[in-house]
Amino acid sequence: MSSNKLREFREKAGLSQVELARRANIASTNLSSIERGHLDAWPKARKDIANVLGVSESDIFTQETSNGNN
């Protein structure tokens, strides 16, 4: 999973999860799971969320490396 600052940026923009999900054209349940870190956002969702919030994807989403379970 990746860590993110989605809640922080969403709240700064004054948007509810439902409103951000509507504007980004994704299910609000998925947005909630992404925000809590329980679901990784797929590339199109990352792009759409960032566009709605007016920031770059990398500002919101930080890639974490795998746990090294080699």
N, C-alpha and C positions, 0 to 999 in steps of 0.2 A: 504494500500500500504506500501511497505517497502522503506526505503531510501537506497541509494547505492553510492558507489564511483567508479562506473564502468567507467565513462569518465576519471577520474583521472588515473586509472590503464591502461586503453586502450591507453591513450596518452603517458604515461610513456613507454609503450611497443612499441610505434611508429606505432600503427595500426590504420587504418581507421575503421569506423563502418562496412563498407562493407567487409573489409578483416577479421575482427574479426568474423563477422557473418558467413562468408564462412568457416573459420577454426573451428568454434563451431557448424557448421551445423544447423544454425537457420536463419530465414528470416531476412534480414537487417532492414525491417520495424519494426519487433518485437524487435530487438536489440535497435533500436532508441527509441522505446517506453519504454523499460526497463530502458535505460540510463536516460531518462527524468523523470522517476518515474511515468509514466502513465500506466504502465503494470507491474505486478509482474512476475518475472521470475519463471517458473515452475522448480521443483527440477533438472531435467536432464539438462536444459539449464544453471542453476546456476553452476552445476558441470562442464559442458563442457566449459563454459566461463572461470571459474577459472583455469581449466586445461590449456587452451590456454594461459592464462596470467601468469601461473606459480605461482599463489597465492592460498590461501585458500578461500573458499566461504565466510567465516566469515570476511575476510579482505575486501571484496567487498560489501557484502549485510548485512545490519543490520536490524533485525526484529524489527518492532514497534508493540506495543500492540494496541488493538482496542481502539476506542474512548470512550468506556464505555457506549455505547448506550443500556444499559440493561433495 
